[in-house]
Amino acid sequence: MLALAGCDTVAPNIALPIPTGYRAGASSPTTPLRQDWVTGFGSAELNRLVAIAQVENLDIEAALARINEAEAQAVIAGSALFPSLGGTADVSRQQGSGAGLPGGGRGAVGSNRFGLGLTASYELDLFGRNRFAAQSAEEVARTARFDRDTIALATTASVANTYFAVVSAQDRLRIAEDNLRIANRVLETVRTKSRVGTGTGLDIAQQESLVATQRARIPPLVQQVGQNRNVLAVLMGRTPESVFVKGGSLDALRVPSVRPGLPSELLLRRPDIAAAEATLASAELSIASARAAFFPSIQLTGSSGVQSLALRSLFGPNAFVYSVAAGLTQPIFDGYALQGQLDFQQGRAAEFAALYRRAIVQSFADVENALIAVRQNTEFEVRQREAVAASRRALTIVENQLTQGTIDVVTLFTVQTTLFNAQDALVQARLLRFQALASLFQALGGGWTQDRAVPLRRGPEPGAAP
């Protein structure tokens, strides 16, 4: 009755509607992305940094160690499917008193005993308890491998985004320095006008305030460049002083094109989804193993060897001994421990089923958010370029009018400030666009597919020669 009760299980719910397309982008079947998607940005230095990070990143190294741990645990769990064989050897000597023996002997009586043998045991896994436990451990090892791929993809995206932050800060630094030169040039013009009596001390003070403001923008940008270079060093598993990042300009990078494909294709192209699926599979196999524990366990044991009272006759024909035994154990009452273990495994499976569905839903949201960000930041950059062009024309006109004495310095101050802010905002808009593209590549799986994953290191199959 307990065994029959243990068979009553409910499969976890993993039903989830899959959308036919992305709302924020055109959806059509497409080939998987290239795993070296970062090369699409056209930066040799970025490619080099990513290659180093994939080899030396410490998070990836730790993930590789966890794979080895999980695979070792899988080997341990699978060992129950094989017979165990051991060797024995023993030597003993026993000495006792001869008093009271027939013949009136009073001296000590001694005897020796020598033995060599082999012992073997094997559990007949008729109901699959050990087999399911071994398969569950293998799924845990697969989860560890997919987790490593997820970390590797996130590392690539982090290196790309940090590199973009470095070059954008360099762009903003160059703009701040150019704007400082412009502000100083205008300050000299204002001072000249003041010396000839067409300017005031207030005009000079206002322009000096703008110069000081532009100069104050430079130290934080220098700080951003240095700190982001240090972040890159950490991502590459190196100390900051051992890494050189030249950087450059966002304008020198290419803007790669990305086709998102169909949402259904995403399920096979994200390592985090594969990891959630493997975790769920492991939990379901643990349910099967817990259910099989309700059924009888049959253990076969045997031993053979040689025993003798004299070493010289240890291998004689009469020294051979052996024993064979079979035992059956059937749980009857264990305080509901087996039922509790089964309920526990069913609860874990239900939890991991929900996490699996969440991983799928989150993946669709990641792609949608990245598509929205790419589209809107592209539009933001276009409009900001228009604003910079208009502000630059306005400054040229105002500087000419200031020389001619037809406008006041307040108007000039306003136009300069507008141009400086517009140029800085343009660089930030372009940075957001590149980071959105990197996020889109990451959301689409970065070219990862399960058939590209390295297979697990497995032990021998049951029944194979050790």
Order of alpha helices (4+ residues) and beta strands (2+ residues): alpha-alpha-alpha-beta-beta-alpha-alpha-alpha-alpha-alpha-beta-beta-alpha-alpha
